[in-house]
Amino acid sequence: MEDILLNEIMPVVALRGLVVFPGDTLHFEVGRKKSIRALDKAMRGKRLVFLVAQKEVGIEEPSLEDLYKVGVVASIKQTVKMPNSDHVRVTVEGLYRGEIDELVSERMFLSATIKKRKEPKIREEEKDYLQALVRKVKDEFEVYANIAPRIAPDLMLKVIDEKDPSRLADYIAGNIMLEYEQRYYILSCLNVVERLIKVCVMLERESQLLALEEKIQNKVSEQINQNQKEFYLREQLKAISQELNDDVGSEDELREYRDKILSLKLDKKFEDKLLRECTRLERMSLSSPEANVSRTYLDTVLNLPWNVYTEDRLDLSYARKVLDDEHYGMEKVKKRIIEALAVRKLNPDITGQIICLVGPPGVGKTSIASSIAKAMGRKYVRISLGGVRDEAEIRGHRKTYIGAMPGRIISAINMAKSSNPLMLLDEIDKVGTDHKGDPASALLEALDSEQNNAFCDHYVEIPFDLSKVLFITTANDVSTIPAPLLDRMEVIELSSYTAEEKFNIAKKHLAPKQRKKHGLNGNMLRISDTALKEIISSYTKEAGVRKLERQISSLCRKAAMYFDENQKCLFVKGKNLEEILGPKKYKQNNNNLKDEIGVVNGLAWTAVGGEMLQVEVAIMDGTGKLELTGSLGDVMKESAKAALSYIRSHADEYNIEKEFYKTKDIHIHVPEGAVPKDGPSAGVTMATALVSALTKRKVDRFVAMTGEISLTGKVMTIGGLREKSMAAYINSIKRVLIPEGNVADLDEVADCVKENVEFIAVDSLGEVFKYALIKQEDESIIKNEMVELTGKKVEKNISSAMTQ
């Protein structure tokens, strides 16, 4: 190769985990596009390419900084394109050491100026030392070859015959088991003496490591031989036990395990896994702890209802009857279940139905799930998730742990003895997290219809099909459910019961249930309708009916005692209710007996239903302080500030002193200060109370309102209208002001409320003041005429007019 220059520009190919030495002929595959283009460039020229190792094998597109400096200039002997891939197989021969002097290009492929590295000449006084070093290296290689496995004989012969010290060092370094960093260490060393010393040290170290490995291998072999000996002795002991009829049961047990495994018709790999577990159990001492662990695992897996399904009862009329008989109201849930049955009737293989029932405590979320299972003819299992903080509670523990067991989902499937039960995940919003993991994340797979056909429990370790399971979850507050989990569920909101619904539930369901539970009949206890209504209004204050059921239970106990003493029926009426249950706990709100200044009826939503809260405003001489009391949250405080800013900007319009915010102290208070309150819907109430107090105009005591406000006086939509309207109805309110954007929500308001309360839709504070503030006949308070009403008055018969 006379045409090789000392400094020459040539293509560069970066090698991963590979170092080529001068004189080596090597075959390897090239897959990276830049490297393939570099080979193409070399083939079109002198067939020379610079091969250099990269420092980190994981880097896909190495730059100059990612490459070692020293490499080998090689001649390309052959390139072959691999079939069915873009890779190229190349054969190269290393020529001489080189060093990257300067990077020329790295856009299409790496190209650099390569400087040839020459070995220093051997001095005369070093020749004897070098000869001795060559002998030492060959001796060390012979020791290495005797220990190392699979050393080719021709490799040994070539080392013995090699006369060139430099080539000897390179050849040995390229053919023994070294890390590529160590090979580069040898390649980068130009001095032959130093290179041979390094090779000698590496050979000695590798020989020591191989000797140590051989020692360890001998110990392992001895242990294996001991285990084989124990196995043969155990087999002999088993044969003796069988002759003595002492161990027949264990053989029958293993045979039974194998028969059950084969009868499950599982995938081949999972069937083999269970059969291997049987083989392990067979080799163990049956009284050992490991055998008990293995036996428990097999019992758990084989007792699961693999491919066992109950047949759905798809009779829609029967389903309606069951749901109506056991639960009053809850039309949304019943309609959704009937729809699901209708679809299943047309397509029995439908999957992915996961329903989340959201509502306050005591409205029947848990009990309706049992009725749904009965209506569909499915097995019913319930998992309580409240307070669960360990991911293993859902996915199970790995069986290597002491006391390991499956997770709650697989345990529930095992309890149901069916692969398609109705599974209720109760209180899913109360799942917690800690250092043991996030159970909500573990539920993602179970509740994802695209993944749960192969749900893998850590204990079972075999995928189980949950796609046929009908999951129903319950929650009180969806805001605490992680968004990815909530996204997998169809949310159905259950609002609090109205007084009318509570009355019907108590009369048709709770009273008969408690009579039967306490051993009473109609001749021992009778409860009048008036008494039931009185219990609901004066002895309970809740969204559901749990406290109501406890009060009825109390009546049953007293009736049992009364019957035992007097042999008479206890007839509970409105007149004698206080004698039986004691003084009334909740009395009707009497705060609205007269029209007042600065006192406005607001409507609020709580976890136990709607409530009417009065907002009070007092104006005093002062320095412009704003005081907010009543355990108000941040959002509610901001609503008060927004109302105040609106009034300041429209002071002239309402004939309010312009400097009132400097000369007056304003105190806004919401009674029941021990109860935390928050939310934006009190904005209109606070604004009305402020205008009333500042203009000395009274507020109509029969008007209540709800709505969020903006700084421009717009009334914006709110939530919970059904519950708020019920609170207005209970407190004898005649007129409710609602945002115009909530007119569509009136469809959900109870009929009894719409018959007795007039709803007026408003879209600005001017309209609110028009209806809420009472006009004074002897003086004009408002300078300019109120804004002309644009909102439509919603008539009492709103349900017939609501077509949208």
Secondary structure, DSSP 8 states (H G I E B T S, - for coil): -TT--SEEEEEEEEESS----TT-EEEEEE-SHHHHHHHHHHHTTTSEEEEEEBS-TT-SS--GGGB-SEEEEEEEEEEEE-TTSS-EEEEEEEEEEEEEEEEEE-SSS-EEEEEE-------GGGHHHHHHHHHHHHHHHHHHHHHSSS--HHHHHHHHH---HHHHHHHHHHHS---HHHHHHHHT---HHHHHHHHHHHHHHHHHHHHHHHHHHHHHHHHHHHHHHHHHHHHHHHHHHHHTTSSHHHHHHHHHHHHHHHHTT--HHHHHHHHHHHHHHHHS-TTSHHHHHHHHHHHHHHHS-TT--------HHHHHHHHHHH-SS-HHHHHHHHHHHHHHHH-TT----EEEEE--TTSSHHHHHHHHHHHHT--EEEEE-TT---THHHH---TTSTT----HHHHHHHHHTSSS-EEEEETGGG---BTTB-HHHHHHHHT-TTTGGGB--TTT-S-B--TT-EEEEEES-GGGS-HHHHTTSEEEE-----HHHHHHHIIIIIHHHHHHHTT--TTTEEE-HHHHHHHHHHT---SSSHHHHHHHHHHHHHHHHHHHHHSS-EEE-TTTHHHHH-S-SS----TTSS-EESEEEEEEEETTEEEEEEEEEEEEESSS-EEEESSB-HHHHHHHHHHHHHHHHTTTTTT--TTHHHHEEEEEE-S-TTS-B--GGGHHHHHHHHHHHHHT-EE-TTEEE--EE-TT-BEE--S-HHHHHHHHHHTT--EEEEEGGGGGGGGGS-HHHHHH-EEEEESBHHHHHHHHB---SSS---SS------S-EE-TTHHHH---
